Amino acid sequence: MSRECFLSGKRTVFGRQYTRRGLAKRKGGVGRKITGNNARTFKPNIQKVRAVVNGRVMRVKVAAKFLRRGMVVKPVRRTWTPESEAAKK
């Protein structure tokens, strides 16, 4: 599946969006009525990142929630440049 989290398996799911009118009974109304429903999709926030998986650097799709939690180990950033190598000689 193209839009699926590598870690959690989260992916696009389908549902409905209900439109309601009226005042809730607890607020003194006669209750909320559904006046329409539309099909919609719920899409997780999937990001493509380079991560270390089983000791190898791979590009994986991960939900942003897992990036924020720190569950993705990113590879060490490369600091070597050809100019610095030439300056040492």
N, C-alpha and C positions, 0 to 999 in steps of 0.2 A: 504494500500500500504506500502511496507516495507521501501522503500527509499523515505520518504516524510517528509518535515519539519512540526513539530507540530504547529508552529506559522503562517507561511506564506503559507503552502501548496505546497511549491516548490517540484518538483520531477523530475525524469529523463524524458527528452523530446528527440525526435528523429528529426534529420535534415540531411543536406548534407554538405559535404566538397568539394568545387569546386577547381579544379586545373586549373590555368590560365597561359597563355603565351602571350608575346607581350608587346608593350609599349603603355601606355595610350595616347589618342589623345592630351590631354593638354600638354604632354611632347614631342610632335612631332611625335608620332607613328601613326599606322593605327588603333589602338584600341586593347583592351585585348580580347582574345578569350578563351573560356572554352574548355579545352582539355579532361576533365573527371570529373565525380562526384562520390563520394562514400558515402554510408549511414554511419552515425555515431550517437553517443549518446552524449548528453550534460548532465552531472551529477553534481548536486549541491553538495557542500562540507557539508555533513550531519554528525553531531557529536552526540554521545549519552551522555547526561549529566543528572545529578540529579538536579531537579529544584523544586521550590515551586510553585504548581499550585492549586489555590483555597484553600490555607492554608495547603495543604498536599504535602509531598515530593514524587515526582514521577520521574522515569527515562524516559526521553523523547528524541526524535530525533529532533535536531534543526539545521538549517543552520548556518554555521560559521559566516556569515554576521550578524546575529542577536545576536550571542554571543559577537562579537566585539562591537556592538552598545550598549550592556548592557541591552538588552530587556529581558534577562533571569535572574530571581532572584534565586540565589543558596542558599541552606540551610546553616544554621550556622554550622561551623565546630565544632565537638565534642572535648572537651578538657579534659574530665574526664578520669582518668586511675585508675585501681585497686591499683597500687602502691601508688599513692598520697593519696588515702583514708586510706590505712593501716598506712601510716606515721603520719597521724593526731592523731591516737589513742595512 
